[in-house]
Each structure stands twice: as C-alpha cells, then as structure tokens.
Amino acid sequence: MTEKLYSTQQYLREVPATVVGSDPDAGTVTLDRTVFYPGGGGQPCDVGELWVGDDRLEVTEARPDGANVAHRVEGGLPPVGTEVRAVVDWDRRYRLMRTHTAMHALCGVVWERFRSPVTGGNMEPGAGRLDFEIEDWDSDRDRQPIQDALNDELARARPVQIDFLPRAQADRDPSLIRTKVSLLPPSLTIVRVVDIVGLDRQADGGTHVEATDEVGPVLIAKVENKGKGFRRIRIALEDQPAP
C-alpha cells in the first residue's frame, strides 16, 4: 500500500521513495510513499516530477489504483527497486489548497444562511464552483453579503484541522456530509474529516491550508441559475506567491 503523505503532511513538497510497481501499458509507476494527491472530491490530481539521480521524469497525472497511487510518467519507466525523489508542483498544489479551503468556507457560510446542501462542485488552481439548492436566492440581495461573510470568516485565521474517524462513528454524524447525497464509498473504513474550526466540518480527502487567512481575498465571480432552486456559485482567488 502506498503511504499517502499528502493526507497528513499537506505542506510536504517532496519525498524520497522507492518504485514498488510498474505498468508499462499504462505508463505508470507505483511508489512506496508519495506526496502526489491522486484527485477526488472535485480537486484535480497533482503533477510534478520524479528524479532518478540527475535525470528528471515528468509526472503528468496521479490517480488511485486500489490502495496505491499510480503516477503517470513521461518517458521510460524506472524499474521496480529504483530509488527516486518525488517532487510535487508546489505552486499549483498550494493554489489548489487555498481554493479547496475557500470552497469549504463558502459551504459553511451558505449553510449558516440557507441550510442548503451542496449538489456538485469542481475546482482548478485559483478558481472553483459549488452548486447549492437555494430556492430563496436574490442576487441583488444575497451575493454581496455572502461574499462579505466569506471574506470575514477567512480573515479570522480559523485553524483547519485534519481528523480521522472510524466509519461507524462518522456514519452517526450526518453533519459530516454536506453534499445532498453521501459520496463515501461503502468500502471506506476510516473517514478523513476536514474541520475549519467554528465554521465548517465535513468528510473530505483533499488538501487544505492550515489556517483560513492563507486563502486571501475571494471574489464571487458569478452566480448562475441552474434551474428552479439550484444556484451555481463561482469563486476566484487573488494570486499570491506560495510559501
């Protein structure tokens, strides 16, 4: 099983690792441990590099492969047993961390005002969208107050904590699922929980910043009407350098 360091050490940018599996047909290798997030929950996978000594191999995709993470590599695949240095594209990853945390904060703000579940979402570095069931929405009345409340919460530097709960315990807490339908697979026995303390707490596997003030200012770029009672809220983050 790949040791998934991104799940607990989200600021870790690189790690020495060993190739433990290879699939020439898929162009992928499996490592004994990795910093590459394989995507999920609307967050794209990480990209980056594998270094074999002074030789650089581009990692164009990371994806789940059972209990492992498969890394798609451009060029020849290093054989099993090869020692490598796995390096994530940190600037891109950090923008995704900021974006993902902003989207959780938006969930908290919308839930506080409308008690509305999320029906869908997606993101890219620096921008994202969430879909909500909000019947009583008026853009002239609601858009600016939601944006102001979101930025106020982010500026409070609320800590973002990661916990792991047994599945049975998580199932007894319906507040952990902010989507209209639970997306937790039946085979999942341990549930990772992301807690923006005092604002939003939900089951989630993605990467996040350690405190909300790292996100920076967020703009509600657009609100779309996706049918009766359904609103798509698009957000955009200001550019800022990764630490």
ZAMARGU-4260 file (C-alpha; in steps of 0.2 Angstrom, whole numbers, plus 5000, padded with zeros to 4 digits):
<rodrens>
0) 5000/5000/5000 | 5006/5017/4995 | 5010/5028/5011 | 4999/5043/5007 | 5009/5058/5014
5) 4998/5071/5006 | 4984/5066/5018 | 4993/5071/5034 | 5008/5082/5028 | 5000/5093/5016
10) 5015/5105/5015 | 5027/5092/5011 | 5033/5096/4994 | 5045/5081/4990 | 5050/5064/4997
15) 5062/5050/4994 | 5053/5035/4988 | 5056/5018/4980 | 5047/5011/4965 | 5037/4996/4970
20) 5026/4993/4955 | 5027/4997/4936 | 5013/4996/4922 | 5021/4999/4905 | 5005/4998/4896
25) 4998/5012/4907 | 5014/5021/4908 | 5013/5022/4927 | 5024/5018/4942 | 5019/5015/4960
30) 5029/5021/4974 | 5030/5015/4992 | 5026/5033/4998 | 5020/5049/4989 | 5016/5067/4991
35) 5005/5067/4975 | 4987/5069/4978 | 4978/5057/4966 | 4962/5068/4964 | 4945/5067/4970
40) 4931/5077/4978 | 4932/5090/4964 | 4950/5093/4967 | 4962/5089/4952 | 4977/5077/4955
45) 4994/5084/4957 | 5008/5084/4944 | 5026/5086/4946 | 5042/5076/4944 | 5052/5061/4948
50) 5070/5062/4949 | 5082/5047/4947 | 5098/5054/4951 | 5100/5069/4940 | 5088/5063/4927
55) 5071/5071/4928 | 5055/5062/4923 | 5038/5072/4922 | 5023/5066/4931 | 5008/5071/4921
60) 4995/5063/4932 | 4992/5054/4949 | 4977/5043/4951 | 4970/5030/4963 | 4975/5012/4960
65) 4966/5002/4973 | 4976/5005/4989 | 4990/5013/4980 | 4993/5029/4969 | 4999/5027/4951
70) 5010/5040/4944 | 5009/5043/4925 | 5027/5046/4919 | 5033/5054/4903 | 5047/5044/4895
75) 5054/5027/4901 | 5048/5020/4917 | 5061/5017/4931 | 5061/4999/4936 | 5055/4991/4952
80) 5068/4994/4966 | 5074/5011/4959 | 5076/5025/4972 | 5068/5041/4966 | 5064/5059/4973
85) 5046/5063/4971 | 5043/5082/4969 | 5025/5089/4968 | 5022/5105/4958 | 5021/5116/4974
90) 5014/5132/4966 | 5000/5123/4958 | 4997/5112/4974 | 4996/5127/4985 | 4984/5136/4974
95) 4973/5121/4975 | 4975/5120/4994 | 4969/5138/4995 | 4955/5136/4983 | 4949/5120/4992
100) 4949/5128/5009 | 4939/5143/5001 | 4926/5132/4995 | 4924/5123/5012 | 4922/5141/5020
105) 4909/5145/5007 | 4900/5129/5011 | 4900/5135/5029 | 4894/5152/5025 | 4880/5146/5014
110) 4874/5133/5026 | 4873/5146/5040 | 4862/5157/5030 | 4852/5145/5020 | 4854/5127/5027
115) 4857/5122/5009 | 4867/5106/5004 | 4880/5105/4990 | 4874/5096/4975 | 4890/5097/4965
120) 4907/5106/4963 | 4923/5107/4955 | 4939/5117/4955 | 4955/5122/4947 | 4970/5132/4954
125) 4963/5148/4960 | 4945/5146/4955 | 4930/5134/4959 | 4912/5132/4958 | 4899/5125/4970
130) 4881/5121/4967 | 4868/5123/4980 | 4849/5120/4982 | 4844/5138/4987 | 4826/5142/4982
135) 4825/5159/4990 | 4840/5167/4981 | 4841/5185/4975 | 4857/5191/4968 | 4854/5209/4972
140) 4851/5205/4990 | 4862/5190/4993 | 4878/5190/4983 | 4887/5204/4991 | 4883/5199/5009
145) 4888/5181/5006 | 4905/5187/4998 | 4907/5199/5013 | 4904/5185/5026 | 4915/5173/5017
150) 4930/5185/5017 | 4926/5190/5035 | 4927/5171/5040 | 4943/5168/5030 | 4952/5184/5038
155) 4948/5177/5055 | 4963/5164/5053 | 4952/5150/5058 | 4963/5134/5060 | 4960/5120/5048
160) 4962/5103/5057 | 4963/5085/5050 | 4955/5071/5059 | 4952/5053/5056 | 4936/5044/5062
165) 4931/5026/5061 | 4917/5024/5048 | 4904/5018/5061 | 4907/5034/5071 | 4907/5045/5055
170) 4890/5037/5050 | 4882/5043/5066 | 4886/5061/5062 | 4876/5066/5047 | 4883/5084/5048
175) 4899/5077/5041 | 4891/5075/5024 | 4887/5092/5016 | 4883/5085/4999 | 4865/5081/4996
180) 4870/5063/4993 | 4884/5054/5003 | 4899/5051/4991 | 4908/5040/5004 | 4911/5023/4996
185) 4905/5008/5006 | 4922/5000/5007 | 4929/5015/5016 | 4933/5011/5034 | 4942/5026/5040
190) 4934/5044/5036 | 4946/5059/5035 | 4937/5074/5041 | 4942/5092/5037 | 4937/5104/5051
195) 4938/5123/5048 | 4935/5126/5067 | 4919/5135/5071 | 4914/5136/5053 | 4913/5120/5043
200) 4917/5102/5046 | 4915/5088/5033 | 4922/5072/5027 | 4935/5076/5013 | 4950/5068/5006
205) 4958/5084/4998 | 4972/5095/5003 | 4970/5112/5013 | 4980/5126/5020 | 4982/5126/5039
210) 4973/5142/5043 | 4960/5152/5033 | 4969/5168/5032 | 4981/5159/5020 | 4967/5159/5007
215) 4967/5178/5004 | 4953/5188/4997 | 4940/5179/4987 | 4928/5186/4974 | 4911/5178/4970
220) 4914/5180/4951 | 4897/5174/4945 | 4881/5166/4952 | 4871/5156/4939 | 4853/5149/4939
225) 4854/5131/4935 | 4835/5128/4936 | 4822/5130/4949 | 4830/5132/4966 | 4848/5127/4960
230) 4862/5140/4961 | 4880/5138/4954 | 4892/5150/4964 | 4909/5153/4956 | 4923/5160/4966
235) 4940/5167/4961 | 4955/5169/4972 | 4968/5183/4971 | 4986/5177/4965 | 4999/5176/4979
240) 5015/5168/4980 | 5017/5150/4988 | 5027/5150/5004
</rodrens>
